[in-house]
Each structure stands twice: as structure tokens, then as C-alpha cells.
């Protein structure tokens, strides 16, 4: 957690906002940003954002931009846990610029904000969860590409046979949608990233719900140095 300047007196009057209803069954690990808000104001939104509460504390989160929309992903579960967000809470997100959102939480029964969110907390013992720390909470693995991997699939390495639907690979903020069997879409991923035999692909699972991997690539020429 980080200490930031408190909310302005009229953030919601000056900057674009959106409202979300928190569902404890589907929003613990990720939260979809309002599609209308994204269309109108989120085109240039950074993938690295900050969620700031009225008490001056903030959390680093990563925004995932995929075909199905934009989601708060890595770091979101820490925000939910640390702020004790409850089922059916209403959350207002106001983007004040540079990826910083000011968040207000309201009780669904009374419509009133939680007083605890405005308490000035002592943060001397707090620390910020770095992006790397957040990613390390989820599995990661390395694949040294073979000729069969280049021409075939990665299903034996990833081990997601039982899942249905799509998974997502991200390299340098660009995202590829790949079928679970990692055949459809894989050849395009290989071609776009100019992968070849001997390349080391580091897979980091950053979102369990959406099966979203961040991938870093070490090429043979770099490894030989």
C-alpha cells in the first residue's frame, strides 16, 4: 500500500467516473471496467493503475485489455482483501489521470459510504505489493521451444486439458487469444513474436479466472552471451 494525496473535494464533478456492484462470487480476483466508460474515456488507459481510497492509501493494480473488455487483474484481490469489500457493496471509480482511480465505497443497504474508509491510518508498517510479488503468487514455468512446439502446440507443457474456452497470452502489452488446446491461435503467436527453436518462454499466470498469462521471451542469441 502507498500513501497518496487524499481525494479532492469534487473529483466526481471534474473527472469521468463509473459505478460497479461488487459480487463476491465473481469479482474477488478480477473486476470488469464499465464497457461504456472504456469506450468513452479508457482508450489510452495504462495497464498499470492505482486505486486510491479516501483515507489516502492506494493499491497498485494491472489492467488487462482483452477481447471481452478491460479488467482490473493483478493487485485487485489485494485491494478487495485489504479494504474488506463486501458482497453487494457499490464502488465508484473516478479516473483523475495517469492511471489513478479514486475509489468510494457505499453500503448497498444505506447508500452511505463506510466511515472506516475515511480514517487516517498509520502506514509505518505497511508496504507496497510490487508487480513481481503479485505475479509470484500464481504459478509460472519456462518452456524451451522445440521444433514440435513451434509447429504443434504447448498443451503438454501448460496442462490445461480439462478447461474449456480460451486462454490469453500477453507480450509487451499485446494480447493473443488462444484456444485451450493451444493449437488455434498458437501459430499466429509464434509468427508475430518470431519464435524459433531454443527460445525460452517464461509463462506467468497473472489471472486465474480469465486464464491470462504474461510471457517474457529469451532468444537464443541473448542466452549465448
PESUL-V660337 format. One record per run of one state. SS is the DSSP state (helix for helix, strand for strand, loop for the rest). FROM is the first residue (numbers start at 1). TO is the last residue. If there is no record, write none. Layout:
ss: (SS:SS)
from: (FROM:FROM)
to: (TO:TO)
//
This chain:
ss: (loop:strand:loop:helix:loop:strand:loop:strand:loop:helix:loop:strand:loop:strand:loop:strand:loop:helix:loop:strand:loop:strand:loop:strand:loop:helix:loop:helix:loop:strand:loop:helix:loop:helix:loop:strand:loop:strand:loop:helix:loop:strand:loop:strand:loop:helix:loop)
from: (1:2:4:11:15:17:22:31:33:35:42:48:54:57:67:69:73:76:83:90:98:100:107:113:114:115:119:131:137:140:145:147:152:155:159:166:172:174:180:186:193:200:208:212:219:220:224)
to: (1:3:10:14:16:21:30:32:34:41:47:53:56:66:68:72:75:82:89:97:99:106:112:113:114:118:130:136:139:144:146:151:154:158:165:171:173:179:185:192:199:207:211:218:219:223:225)
//
